Amino acid sequence: MCTDDGKKKAANAWNGWLDERDLAPGEVLSAWLKRQAGEGLKTAAEFAKAGLEKAVARADMAMAGRTLLDSGKPAHEVLSLKQRCDQAVAADAELMRTLQYLSSHYREQATFAPDQATFSANTTWAQRYERAAEMMGVPPPAPQRTPVEQDALTILQFRQAKARVASSVLGLTETGGS
């Protein structure tokens, strides 16, 4: 026995099959491709909007950094001081790497020493470099800064690099003469 609900489902399935059968395979494929392309374009538009918003926010941050850098001597002095602190921290870290390298180098040389005198000399130097590294301790962390300060420092570094390149290309000295 077939109920009215069952008859309607069967009729809908039959009619759907007939509608699909009336379409050529190219039409089915074309319709599918249009749906997929529409979804892809919608997703791409969402990503593009998000990227644009992030770029605008980033540009605003960079402009704030430039404004801070150009705001006057006190801000410029603070930024220059933080830049010098960064350079000092980097120099400390490089010195630590060098001391550790030299210590391990002399230890390795001592293992391959041809005689006792060379072994003792290499071991002594390795210990000296190791003690120097221990005396230095851990390098301090770089000073904290806001994203605006970081952008201002980046702009300052670009300006300094530009001045160095112009100086070397044009042969100018610090005072502007040749």
Summary of the structure (lengths in Angstrom):
residues: 178
radius of gyration: 35.3
end to end distance: 106.7
largest distance: 108.1
contacts: 407
relative contact order: 0.08
helix: 83%
strand: 0%
